[in-house]
Amino acid sequence: MRFDLSSLGVMTLAVASALTTAWWLNHADARGQAHAAVPAAVHAPARGGPAQVLKAADGHYWADALIDGKAVRVMVDTGASVVALTPADAARLGLRLKADDFSGTVITASGPVRAAPVELGAVAVAGARVERVEALVVEHGLPHSLLGMSYLGRLSSFSATPAEITLRP
């Protein structure tokens, strides 16, 4: 069997996405109780205009997202259940996390890593803006931040072609 670096990268991201989903499902009961007491604004619909994200030469869809007013380069990942941030991106956003904030564990291809659940004030790609977005800061092993379903699932729709992904608020 032969693997190239591209295949290894895709496999690593797929495993990380699946395990992130499993972690969130494992904590769904506690989150469901918390959401019952939160105002409806948490699930406010996306707003703004459509955005197009072009496929890059590496085969991925990269976007320059505006997260809480700061630019963050993210890979669009429909397999990730939430927006996942690297510690460096979280620090640039002003998220000051302590060791005990990393209360969850995500299993990756490199093994288990700790993750800190956070809520982002707003995430926008071009004109497609979503407020109060659930996210995880992955302590180690995430090579770049991911734009997952906690953002994408709040859009009215998104569609992909071989050349681009269109996001519709």
C-alpha positions, 0 to 999 in steps of 0.5 A, spaced: 500 500 500 502 506 498 500 513 501 502 520 499 502 526 503 495 529 500 492 522 502 495 522 509 492 529 510 485 528 507 485 521 512 487 525 518 482 531 517 476 526 516 478 522 522 479 529 526 472 531 523 469 524 525 472 524 532 470 531 533 462 529 531 463 523 536 465 528 542 460 533 541 454 527 540 457 525 547 456 531 550 449 533 547 445 531 553 448 537 557 448 542 551 441 540 550 439 542 557 443 549 556 440 551 550 433 550 553 435 556 557 438 560 552 434 566 548 432 564 541 437 569 538 442 564 539 439 560 533 438 567 529 438 566 521 444 568 517 444 574 514 448 578 508 449 576 501 451 570 498 459 568 498 463 564 493 469 560 496 474 558 490 477 551 490 485 552 491 490 548 487 491 543 493 484 541 492 481 544 498 476 550 499 479 556 503 476 562 505 478 568 509 473 568 514 472 574 519 471 572 526 469 577 531 472 582 527 479 579 525 481 575 519 482 568 520 484 563 514 479 557 514 478 550 510 471 549 509 470 542 512 462 540 511 465 533 515 467 538 521 461 538 526 463 545 529 468 551 527 475 548 530 480 553 531 488 552 532 490 555 539 494 560 534 488 563 531 484 563 538 489 567 541 489 572 535 482 572 536 483 574 543 481 568 546 485 567 553 484 560 555 487 556 561 489 549 561 482 547 565 478 550 559 480 544 555 475 540 558 473 535 552 477 530 549 477 529 541 481 523 538 485 524 532 489 520 528 495 523 532 491 520 538 487 524 543 487 531 544 484 536 549 479 541 546 476 547 549 468 549 547 467 556 546 462 561 543 464 566 537 460 572 537 460 572 529 463 569 523 462 572 516 465 569 509 464 575 505 457 577 506 454 571 509 454 572 517 452 568 522 452 570 530 453 566 536 457 560 533 459 554 537 466 552 536 472 548 539 479 550 540 483 544 539 489 544 544 494 540 539 495 537 532 490 541 528 494 544 522 489 549 520 482 552 523 476 549 520 469 552 518 465 546 520 457 545 520 456 550 526 457 555 521 455 552 515 448 549 518 446 556 520 446 558 512 439 557 508 444 553 504 450 551 501 452 548 494 459 545 491 461 544 484 468 542 482 470 549 482 467 553 488 462 552 494 457 558 494 454 560 501 447 563 502 445 566 508 
